[in-house]
Structures are given as C-alpha cells and as structure tokens.
Amino acid sequence: MKLTEKTLWQNIKAREFLPVYLIKGSEPYLKLNYTNLLADSVVPAGLEVFNFHKLDGETVTMNELVECVEALPAMCERTCVLVHDLDFEKMNDPDREALTELLSDAPDTCTLIFWQDTVGFPLKNKKMKDLQALIDRVGAVAELDARSRQDLVRFIVSECKKAERTISPMTAEYLLDSVGDDMGNLVTEIEKLCNFTEREIEERDVDAVCIKSLEATAFQMIDALLDNNFDRVFQALSILFDLKTEPMMILGALVSTYSDMYRAKVIAAEGGRQGDLKKLFPQAYKSDFKLKNAFRRAGRFSMPALRQSLELLAEADAKLKSSSEDHKTVFEKLMIELALARRQKA
C-alpha cells in the first residue's frame, strides 16, 4: 500500500495499523512528525517500557530486530518497533534474506516502522525494488516530500491560529520568502512570531524576529541588485558577516541562485516550463520554492548577463580560496560587478 501524507494521517486516525511501515521522502519534519505520531498511537501512553522498542539502524542486528518484532505485547494489542536509519542498500545477503523472511510473515501483534531520516531508500537495483515491493504488499510505503507552497501557506495560517494569532496569506508568503520552506525551521520561526506579537502578524514582525535563510538572503540581495538598491545589498552582506556566516556558504548560495536562473532561462528559451526543469534536476528542485523564484528572476536577465555573472562568481570563488584580500571586500566588489553584468542585453 502506498500512502500519501493525507492517507497516512487517515490510517493513523482510524487506528488501522499495518504490520510494516516504510517512512521516507525529502521532508525531514514530516517524516519525524508522522513517525512519532504513528509510534505514539500504536502503543498507549504508560505502556512504552514493555511495548515500544527503538533501534539504531547503524548498530542493530537481525537477531535483535527479529526478537523485538516477535515479542508479544503486554497489556495492549500491539508492540511497536521503530528502526531509525537502517541502510538497506548496504545489507549483506544473509541479513537481507532474514529481513525478507521476517517481513513476509510479519506478526499481527507488532507494527514495525522503518524511519529513513538521513539514510535514503534508493531504488537503484532489483534488490531494493523487490524489498520496497514486499513492504508495499505486506504494509505501507509513505513517501513524505516537501509540501507545495500553497500548502505551506495554509500550514502557517493554521499554526498561527492554533496559537490564537492571525496572519494573512500574503504575510505567510513573505515569511516563506524570508526563512525558506524547510518545515522544521518554519515551525521554529512561527513559534517566535507568535511569542513576539499579540496582534496580527505583519511583515515588520518577520523582519524583526525571524532569522533569514541564506537562500532567502541571496534572493533578496539579487532583488536589491535588480532594483539598483546597493544600501540593501551591503546591509544584507554586513548582517551575514556579523553572524559569522562562512564566506564560501554565502558564495555557494549566490552560485546556486544564479545557476537556477540560468537553467530556467535555458528551459524558457526552448519553450519549457517549471515542470520540465524539475524533471531534469529532480534532486535539486524537490519543492516549488526554488523553481518559482528561479523563473521569476530569470526573466529580468539576458542570457549573456547570466553567463557573465556565473563567470564572476567563479572568479570570486578563486579569490576567496587563494587571495589574501579581505573576504568582505571581495563580496562588495562582486556585488558591483554583478550589477554591471546584469545590464548586458541579449
């Protein structure tokens, strides 16, 4: 059974627990949230000592896993075994065979959860595909990827409402542009905003208390360059250096943003759209946030301007790695050069 976020929630709410779950995908917050929700729902509060087993995928043995799964529940209907970051791809043949045997005859007294937090589940070969197909047949595979921007806006409005605060969809959009679409970080920033103000949350509140993501700061710096607003550009640079941000991380964010715009420009020139770019680079664009920004900004650059900008960024990279020149000065010169490059016509 393949589950979306919605159907996984419905499965948990209905308490229709399956013998096995594989929780994977690109959104860490959702994977953690639903893993905990599932585990907490399977085993009643107060009975975890006897019925809940959390195993480290890096150190667990198959004998230990089998023993935990086959243990009978005490004073409740089911036990729950949670395996964190098991590297299925690196399993040897005997362990893989033992796991296949366990899953094929999984007891109905246990819910086994494989939580792929930082370790992926790539379907590169037949063994991995067969293993996922087996889990899909006896249990469920839940792939929790990044939510769409529209869903994230609704999430922000809903979270603020829970804290008895209001925020408009437009301000929620501004918050996304400021801090990025990582849900774990987004939850932290929403909590800060709700604690900061007792009225409707406005853009000025976001500016006052939220930590801007490096990616979002790069976007804002480029927007300021496009508007010839150098005060904003240099103010953003000063903030990054005051926060002790690594110069190579700042440059990396700029390179990533300009590369996104260049790709978008190439795709658009061929008559393509956002979805076409996502198909070509699925790992780079797991959410719509970067895609939307890339296409929106790319329209304000000529192709020669983007090419020259990438060359300037490469030169800055060499200076940061080899020159004794002050790093902040390198960036200040780079910003001026990027502004001049942007004036190139097609």
Rosetta blueprint (number, residue, H / E / L):
1 M L
2 K E
3 L E
4 T L
5 E H
6 K H
7 T H
8 L H
9 W H
10 Q H
11 N H
12 I H
13 K H
14 A L
15 R L
16 E L
17 F L
18 L L
19 P L
20 V E
21 Y E
22 L E
23 I E
24 K E
25 G L
26 S L
27 E L
28 P H
29 Y H
30 L H
31 K H
32 L H
33 N H
34 Y H
35 T H
36 N H
37 L H
38 L H
39 A H
40 D H
41 S H
42 V H
43 V L
44 P L
45 A L
46 G L
47 L L
48 E H
49 V H
50 F H
51 N H
52 F E
53 H E
54 K E
55 L E
56 D E
57 G L
58 E L
59 T L
60 V L
61 T L
62 M H
63 N H
64 E H
65 L H
66 V H
67 E H
68 C H
69 V H
70 E H
71 A L
72 L L
73 P L
74 A L
75 M L
76 C L
77 E L
78 R L
79 T E
80 C E
81 V E
82 L E
83 V E
84 H E
85 D L
86 L L
87 D L
88 F H
89 E H
90 K H
91 M L
92 N L
93 D H
94 P H
95 D H
96 R H
97 E H
98 A H
99 L H
100 T H
101 E H
102 L H
103 L H
104 S H
105 D L
106 A L
107 P L
108 D L
109 T L
110 C E
111 T E
112 L E
113 I E
114 F E
115 W E
116 Q L
117 D L
118 T L
119 V L
120 G L
121 F L
122 P L
123 L L
124 K L
125 N L
126 K H
127 K H
128 M H
129 K H
130 D H
131 L H
132 Q H
133 A H
134 L H
135 I H
136 D H
137 R H
138 V H
139 G L
140 A E
141 V E
142 A E
143 E E
144 L L
145 D L
146 A L
147 R L
148 S L
149 R H
150 Q H
151 D H
152 L H
153 V H
154 R H
155 F H
156 I H
157 V H
158 S H
159 E H
160 C H
161 K H
162 K H
163 A L
164 E L
165 R L
166 T L
167 I E
168 S L
169 P H
170 M H
171 T H
172 A H
173 E H
174 Y H
175 L H
176 L H
177 D H
178 S H
179 V H
180 G L
181 D L
182 D L
183 M H
184 G H
185 N H
186 L H
187 V H
188 T H
189 E H
190 I H
191 E H
192 K H
193 L H
194 C H
195 N H
196 F H
197 T L
198 E L
199 R L
200 E L
201 I E
202 E L
203 E H
204 R H
205 D H
206 V H
207 D H
208 A H
209 V H
210 C L
211 I L
212 K L
213 S L
214 L H
215 E H
216 A H
217 T H
218 A H
219 F H
220 Q H
221 M H
222 I H
223 D H
224 A H
225 L H
226 L H
227 D L
228 N L
229 N L
230 F H
231 D H
232 R H
233 V H
234 F H
235 Q H
236 A H
237 L H
238 S H
239 I H
240 L H
241 F H
242 D H
243 L L
244 K L
245 T L
246 E L
247 P H
248 M H
249 M H
250 I H
251 L H
252 G H
253 A H
254 L H
255 V H
256 S H
257 T H
258 Y H
259 S H
260 D H
261 M H
262 Y H
263 R H
264 A H
265 K H
266 V H
267 I H
268 A H
269 A H
270 E L
271 G L
272 G L
273 R L
274 Q H
275 G H
276 D H
277 L H
278 K H
279 K H
280 L H
281 F L
282 P L
283 Q L
284 A L
285 Y L
286 K L
287 S L
288 D H
289 F H
290 K H
291 L H
292 K H
293 N H
294 A H
295 F H
296 R H
297 R H
298 A H
299 G L
300 R L
301 F L
302 S L
303 M H
304 P H
305 A H
306 L H
307 R H
308 Q H
309 S H
310 L H
311 E H
312 L H
313 L H
314 A H
315 E H
316 A H
317 D H
318 A H
319 K H
320 L H
321 K H
322 S H
323 S L
324 S L
325 E L
326 D L
327 H H
328 K H
329 T H
330 V H
331 F H
332 E H
333 K H
334 L H
335 M H
336 I H
337 E H
338 L H
339 A H
340 L H
341 A H
342 R L
343 R L
344 Q L
345 K L
346 A L
